[in-house]
Amino acid sequence: MKVQLNDIRAPETWGGKEPINHSPAFDYCRKLLKEGANPDEPLEVYRGEKLAYTVTTIELGATKKIREDKYRGPEEVKYKPFIPFKTPVAVTT
């Protein structure tokens, strides 16, 4: 599957919001899987006419993300979905 990097980052792709992390192609792989894309198909990401990079398979890309902070440079890590913390409810007797 071929896709333009600008199309991946477009707010229309994400319901009006742009992903705020450093791995839009990996986010896009997760979105494609939810929409029923072939998980074994590679994802080719282009900048204009030039191939920027390739994700080996959509399924593999969906399991990855890029982590970076002020102490270390970017690194590829396993994707873990964000689960909000729930405040425990006090039980009274």
Contacts in CASP RR format, 6 or more apart in sequence:
PFRMAT RR
TARGET T0000
AUTHOR 0000-0000-0000
METHOD contacts of the structure
MODEL  1
MKVQLNDIRAPETWGGKEPINHSPAFDYCRKLLKEGANPDEPLEVYRGEK
LAYTVTTIELGATKKIREDKYRGPEEVKYKPFIPFKTPVAVTT
1 32 0 8 1.000
1 37 0 8 1.000
1 41 0 8 1.000
1 42 0 8 1.000
1 43 0 8 1.000
1 44 0 8 1.000
1 58 0 8 1.000
2 44 0 8 1.000
2 46 0 8 1.000
3 28 0 8 1.000
3 43 0 8 1.000
3 44 0 8 1.000
3 45 0 8 1.000
3 46 0 8 1.000
4 45 0 8 1.000
4 46 0 8 1.000
4 47 0 8 1.000
4 48 0 8 1.000
5 24 0 8 1.000
5 25 0 8 1.000
5 45 0 8 1.000
5 46 0 8 1.000
5 47 0 8 1.000
5 52 0 8 1.000
6 47 0 8 1.000
6 48 0 8 1.000
7 13 0 8 1.000
8 24 0 8 1.000
8 25 0 8 1.000
8 27 0 8 1.000
8 28 0 8 1.000
8 45 0 8 1.000
9 18 0 8 1.000
9 19 0 8 1.000
9 24 0 8 1.000
10 18 0 8 1.000
11 17 0 8 1.000
11 18 0 8 1.000
13 28 0 8 1.000
13 31 0 8 1.000
19 27 0 8 1.000
21 27 0 8 1.000
21 65 0 8 1.000
21 66 0 8 1.000
22 66 0 8 1.000
22 68 0 8 1.000
22 74 0 8 1.000
23 64 0 8 1.000
23 65 0 8 1.000
23 66 0 8 1.000
25 43 0 8 1.000
25 45 0 8 1.000
25 53 0 8 1.000
25 55 0 8 1.000
25 61 0 8 1.000
26 55 0 8 1.000
26 61 0 8 1.000
26 62 0 8 1.000
26 64 0 8 1.000
26 65 0 8 1.000
26 66 0 8 1.000
26 79 0 8 1.000
27 65 0 8 1.000
28 43 0 8 1.000
29 43 0 8 1.000
29 55 0 8 1.000
29 58 0 8 1.000
29 59 0 8 1.000
29 60 0 8 1.000
29 61 0 8 1.000
29 62 0 8 1.000
30 61 0 8 1.000
30 62 0 8 1.000
30 79 0 8 1.000
32 43 0 8 1.000
32 58 0 8 1.000
32 62 0 8 1.000
33 39 0 8 1.000
33 58 0 8 1.000
33 59 0 8 1.000
33 62 0 8 1.000
37 58 0 8 1.000
38 58 0 8 1.000
39 57 0 8 1.000
39 58 0 8 1.000
39 59 0 8 1.000
39 62 0 8 1.000
40 57 0 8 1.000
40 58 0 8 1.000
40 59 0 8 1.000
41 57 0 8 1.000
41 58 0 8 1.000
42 54 0 8 1.000
42 55 0 8 1.000
42 56 0 8 1.000
42 57 0 8 1.000
42 58 0 8 1.000
43 54 0 8 1.000
43 55 0 8 1.000
43 57 0 8 1.000
43 58 0 8 1.000
43 61 0 8 1.000
44 51 0 8 1.000
44 54 0 8 1.000
45 51 0 8 1.000
45 52 0 8 1.000
45 53 0 8 1.000
45 54 0 8 1.000
45 55 0 8 1.000
46 52 0 8 1.000
55 61 0 8 1.000
62 79 0 8 1.000
63 78 0 8 1.000
63 79 0 8 1.000
64 76 0 8 1.000
64 77 0 8 1.000
64 78 0 8 1.000
64 79 0 8 1.000
65 76 0 8 1.000
65 77 0 8 1.000
65 78 0 8 1.000
65 79 0 8 1.000
66 74 0 8 1.000
66 75 0 8 1.000
66 76 0 8 1.000
66 77 0 8 1.000
67 74 0 8 1.000
67 75 0 8 1.000
67 77 0 8 1.000
68 74 0 8 1.000
68 75 0 8 1.000
END
